[in-house]
Amino acid sequence: MERLDLIAVGDEIGVIFPEVLCAKLGVVLGDILHLTPTPNGFSLQSDRSETKIYFHATTERNNR
């Protein structure tokens, strides 16, 4: 399981991607990622790579 941290970026929310996940996706800083709903969750893919990562949606919350 990969952990993605959310951070404040001005008035927006950003996501921190670990280097290992970026390598799996074949992405670098400045690339565009596409998040697509699937029947079981979501697919994440970049314009640069044919690699897709699938993940399941959950309603569980980990409040710190």
Secondary structure by P-SEA (a helix, b strand, c coil): cbbbbbbbcccbbbbbbcaaaaaaacccccbbbbbbbccccbbbbcccccbbbbbbbbcccccc
